[in-house]
């Protein structure tokens, strides 16, 4: 069986064994759900057979961890890591092995599995799209693309009845969408929250780079002339850059950078230093990150009609590992420092049917590290005396960053059923991140 | 008429006005009770103009008057008191008198700055420059403008807290000078966006103004709106109908004498414009005649800390240093229906330190947890780290005086 097929099957098993939301709640509460839930008996039988097949495959791979060839051992380790949760019990059995290398390898594979599990909640490989339409209304093609892409599209079906012809095979979501917009007489899209919304207006021919689950494009080039009556006129270009991602992909922060701009004569335009003040990354509110890049022109600079080259990167940061922390609230909690992250909770107040608390998370930013907000809101919960978990909502959130650290101050509140008292606060802070990077190079961008 | 007689008797005994004024007061009070409405209105205006000195006599007269006359006198008293309050926040402008013949510019500014409470830094002016001009009781901003203009070698720039005279060639900035205020247009921003063959072009217009007032003038808020923009082809790009509402500007610190503000529009003449036919903005400087005020003490260092006045109550949940600013969380709860509201454009929050220095807060609304409460995040970016803070003052104006300025600029060159 090809690894991709295995992963797909595993994905199915994962979904049927632990529903997504259940698994998140379970993990945070510390009582991971197990077993098959709420599935029909047919599916149950199928998954049993699959699990049996997996078990023998896992045993085979574990045997290979002891192979004399290092290449074979390495490959087996990678494949076991791809197995994910199903391989965990067997690997845990190996951590007590007298063989030092086997013990170390098992521990390392378990770490990868745990990181992949975290990552899989935020990133998934995009589905491959195949569309074959001859004289079909655009609305039908949109429906099919949304279905295959697992996406939500907003459009008025009645407005997209013009027939079109489109053949796309095994393509990425963004390539398929681009082909569709080109095939339709007038079709454009924009990101609307977690969905894409469509209009009957042709999408402009933005310079774009589509790579895997990501799409990066130059949305506009603005020219601004500042006439200063005190005698210091200035002018600048502003490049509007946008990075979007597929549905089901949830970055913890997106960083857009432009590293080089050449004018129409091929000369480099000096880029201003990136401003570090307040330059922190947070979980985007929609499936898009937009940014404006200011390119001041020296006084008396000659007119620029196009940019010969614009080069840069969009970096998408995904959580790879979290640190779960539990803070006892029955006595005055002391600050908690763990792996460079400091957490302070204070001002715990019990109100009539709710309670509120302030959480302050500070973390240093090393050179080259992204200034990511390390306190994802969805990851804070209060635990009551009966073990009940109460997710909090934010009353106010404030962030501040310097060159070397980022601090997040969150005042949160949770409703509490009558008769319960809060004993602790569970929170999960972002520890390690993995990045996916899209490097772009656009040539001959008209500056108009 | 019997009550009026009694009132006049009281007046005779009050002794707070001179005999001559006493006669005039009697006359005006008689007219305030006249049968003809025009006579009564004229008398009310004249009585109000007598000002503070007439207050004790009028108060006594009101106490003795019959219902109708008492009502009219109450109105006159209210007007006088309002004017008194206004005078304390909107004082008379400094009047500058100068007679300079080939006098060093520095010496001229030395003389000028002695006649105003507004600080003027003229230390950068070279010794050499001389100027000849004569000013007779000219308001401050006009005086500064005329000295700079006559010299041609110095330029005045109003900083946030004082005026700076620099040794730069004089440039007449477009704007408007009144007795108390000086508004200048600093720059305009003309942008366009070409978006890869899109039909609809996006153009943006922005204009940056400075509005300055003399030291001692205390607007609590300044509002602005652009009411006209006409391009060089005579096309009305912006009209008053586009901006029916005033927009707030930045919070005003207590020692501030200059505020920057921008007006902008998503339509504009574009970067290629060589001239603007007309740019008209309206500025509303608001002066609070009365405040509802709550103070919460920080000295104890314990939170939450509460305070209240008849109109609203305040609870400060926390107050602390976060990186490079002081921050806090404040919850306001109205106790009475307030004229205006407890919105971020109305509420002023000031942090006071041990030395009495004040720092204004920026207020960021936070979603409320119950419908009565209005929570805010406070940020004091100007507050230094080493100061000892004593209290936070929360103010809501309950009676407001408006000073409106219309700045109408024509034929502005942009090349």
Boltz contact constraints between the chains, C-beta under 6 A:
constraints:
  - contact:
      token1: [A, 204]
      token2: [B, 195]
      max_distance: 6.0
  - contact:
      token1: [A, 204]
      token2: [B, 196]
      max_distance: 6.0
  - contact:
      token1: [A, 204]
      token2: [B, 197]
      max_distance: 6.0
  - contact:
      token1: [A, 204]
      token2: [B, 198]
      max_distance: 6.0
  - contact:
      token1: [A, 205]
      token2: [B, 196]
      max_distance: 6.0
  - contact:
      token1: [A, 205]
      token2: [B, 197]
      max_distance: 6.0
  - contact:
      token1: [A, 206]
      token2: [B, 196]
      max_distance: 6.0
  - contact:
      token1: [A, 220]
      token2: [B, 193]
      max_distance: 6.0
  - contact:
      token1: [A, 220]
      token2: [B, 195]
      max_distance: 6.0
  - contact:
      token1: [A, 221]
      token2: [B, 194]
      max_distance: 6.0
  - contact:
      token1: [A, 222]
      token2: [B, 191]
      max_distance: 6.0
  - contact:
      token1: [A, 222]
      token2: [B, 193]
      max_distance: 6.0
  - contact:
      token1: [A, 223]
      token2: [B, 192]
      max_distance: 6.0
  - contact:
      token1: [A, 223]
      token2: [B, 271]
      max_distance: 6.0
  - contact:
      token1: [A, 224]
      token2: [B, 191]
      max_distance: 6.0
  - contact:
      token1: [A, 225]
      token2: [B, 190]
      max_distance: 6.0
  - contact:
      token1: [A, 225]
      token2: [B, 271]
      max_distance: 6.0
  - contact:
      token1: [A, 226]
      token2: [B, 187]
      max_distance: 6.0
  - contact:
      token1: [A, 226]
      token2: [B, 189]
      max_distance: 6.0
  - contact:
      token1: [A, 227]
      token2: [B, 188]
      max_distance: 6.0
  - contact:
      token1: [A, 227]
      token2: [B, 414]
      max_distance: 6.0
  - contact:
      token1: [A, 228]
      token2: [B, 187]
      max_distance: 6.0
  - contact:
      token1: [A, 229]
      token2: [B, 173]
      max_distance: 6.0
  - contact:
      token1: [A, 229]
      token2: [B, 185]
      max_distance: 6.0
  - contact:
      token1: [A, 395]
      token2: [B, 366]
      max_distance: 6.0
  - contact:
      token1: [A, 396]
      token2: [B, 366]
      max_distance: 6.0
  - contact:
      token1: [A, 396]
      token2: [B, 377]
      max_distance: 6.0
  - contact:
      token1: [A, 400]
      token2: [B, 322]
      max_distance: 6.0
  - contact:
      token1: [A, 400]
      token2: [B, 323]
      max_distance: 6.0
  - contact:
      token1: [A, 402]
      token2: [B, 323]
      max_distance: 6.0
  - contact:
      token1: [A, 448]
      token2: [B, 194]
      max_distance: 6.0
